[in-house]
Structure formats: C-alpha cells, structure tokens
C-alpha cells in the first residue's frame, strides 16, 4: 500500500471540521493554535495568553492538559523543561480548522 491515500471529499472535510468544533472548546482551539505559532514552554505561553484574554490561568492549564491527553500537544514537566509542541494529530486538527471550502485533506498511515 502506497502513501497515496485518497483525499477526503470537500464535504467530508467540512463534516470533520464541524465535529472538531463541537468537540474542542474555544480555549482548547486557542491553546492549540498558540502552541503552533510559538516556540516556548507551555507555562509562559499560558501566562501570556491569560493576560491577553482574561481567561484564568487555571482554566488554560486544564484545557492544555486535556489537549495533551488527546495527543494534540506535548510539553515538558517540572523536571523536564522543553517547548510545547503540536503533535501530528494536532496539526491535522489545525489544517482542518483552516480548511477552505475547496480543501482536500489526505490521511496517511
């Protein structure tokens, strides 16, 4: 089997997009997009995001933990300092969120 997986139809992309919008809340989508756009540890990113949006830091931390449990992002811990990163599934979610009406998304094994 090759890497040429058939694309999802335009309607299929839109269906997945709607499903994700119903599944992930606004804070989770905001965190996911911010992690993708920044190269910094998660705590600093969430502090800045809290200051900018007025969303409590504890709420953002909870939502970041949920994103990690869903394998959408990864980040370090107290003992392991590293930058927050978007995982491949998280990148797919971001691509679906950005998909225009003519988008075709390919899924590869």
N, C-alpha and C positions, 0 to 999 in steps of 0.2 A: 504494500500500500504506500503510495507516494505522499508527498506533502501538499498535493493539490486538492485540498478539501473543497467541496463545493461551497460557494458563498451562501449565506442565509439570504433569503429574499428580502427586498426592501420592507415588506410588511412584517416579516419575521424580526428584523432589526427593531422596528418600531414596537412590536409586541414585547420584546425583551427589554427595551428601554422603559416602557410603561411599567413592566413588572419590577424592574430595579427601582424606579421612582417610588413605587408603593412599598417596597421592602426596606430601602435605606432612607433614613430621615435626613432633613436638611443639614443638621450638624455633621452627620457622617459623610455626606457628599462634600461639604465644605472642607472637612479634615482631609479627605481623600485627595481632593484637588490641590489643597495647600501642600500636602506632603509631596505630591508630584512636582510642584513648582519650586520646592525649596530643598537645599542640601544642609540640613541642620538637625540636631537632636530634637526629638518629639516634644520634650518639656518646654524648651524655648519657643518652639513653633506654637504650641498650645497657649502659652502665656501671652504671646503677641496677638494671637487670634482672639483670645478672651478680651484683651484690652480694646481691640478694634471693633468687636461685635457686641460686647456686653454680655456674652454668654458666660456663665460661671465656669471657672477652670475645672471644677469637679465634674461638670456635665460633659465638657470636652474630653476629659480623661476617660470617663466611662464610655463615651462613643468611640474613642480611639481603641480602647480595649476590645470592644465589640468588633471593630474592623480587623483587629489582629486575629481574633478568634475565627472570623470568616476568611482568614488568609488573604485579605485585601491589602494590608500593610504589614510591615515588620519594623521593629525598633528595639533598641537596647534595653537594658535594665540598670538598676543602681550599680551593679558590679560590672556591667558591660556597656560602656559608653559607645554609642555609634549613631550615625544619622538614621532618621526614619526613611524608609523606602517603600515604594509601591510595589507590591508583588505582581506577577503576571496576570492573575485573575483581576486584581485591582486596575491594571492597565486596560484590560478588556472592558471593565465597567466604565472607565473614563472614556474609552473610544465609543462605547455605546451611547454615553451621555452626550457626546459631541456629534453623534451621527446626524447628518442631514437627511432629508427625505430620500435622497438617491444613494445612501450609503449601503455598501455590502460588506459585511464583516465575515472574514474567514476564520474558522476554528481549526487548529492543527492539534494533532495528538502530541 
